[in-house]
Amino acid sequence: MKTLTIKLTAPLQSYGNEASFARRTTNDYPTKSAVVGMVAAALGYRRNDQRILTLNQLSFAVRIDQVGRQLTDFQTVEWKKDTRKITYRDYLQDAVFVVALGHEDDAVIDNIKFALKHPRFQLFLGRRSNAPAGVLEMQEFADQAPVAVLQDLKWQAASWYQRRQQESSLEIIADAGLLADKSSALVKDRVISFNQRDRQHGFRAIARTTVPLNQLDAQSSDLDTQHDPFTALGEE
């Protein structure tokens, strides 16, 4: 099995679960359906394209490298004339996740990696307003399953977060079949339809494990924001 890791980081992310019109909540980690949607957008699949369903077959795991703080925003919506409602939207601030996608056919992973580097449609992390913080960072691993990769991959949290280091381990959430020795639970994030008028999700079995931080090297996810604009002017 070939595995592709994708680091997901942005000022805001949101991964919806069961919600009403008035309140849109978020999971504390990326759902498989959200990642499938991002991959489908990169590949240029439209919402009714049946090829999206084949992406459910990808092996999926995600590691929470930097726990996000929750933010609740409210919007006033005029959903019919002279009738307004206040709706609430939940987001994760400053979170860092590493998603691992695996497939037995190497070509499938190669196509996904190329598409994420050259997306046909806009990429976003849960909602259209949540653009990734720059070009997606990806790595390939031959003959390794997603969970095994995440158990060895360097810690991707920001330097300031690593210095705080309140956690002793990082949590991994994966397809239950990838963690057969762990107890499983059902979540509703398997894509059935992305049709805006008939959006549907089915159940998927997941399992959880942890990896001790003392077994991982650290790799800062800080971006280089230091620059001197006058260097562009050159010397006289």
Buried (B, 14 or more C-beta within 10 A) or exposed (E): BBBBBBBBBBBBBBBBBEEEEEEBBBBBBBBBBBBBBBBBBBBEBEBEEEEBBEBBEBBBBBBBBBBBEBBEEEEEEEEEEEEEEEBBBBBBEBBBBBBBBBBEEEEBBBBBBEBBEEBEBEBBBBBEEBBBBEEBBBBBBEEBBBBBBBBEBEBBBBEEBBEEEEBEEBBBBBBBEBBEEBEBEEBBBBBBBBEEEEEEBEEBEBBBBBBEBEEBEEBBBEEEEEEEEEEEEEEE
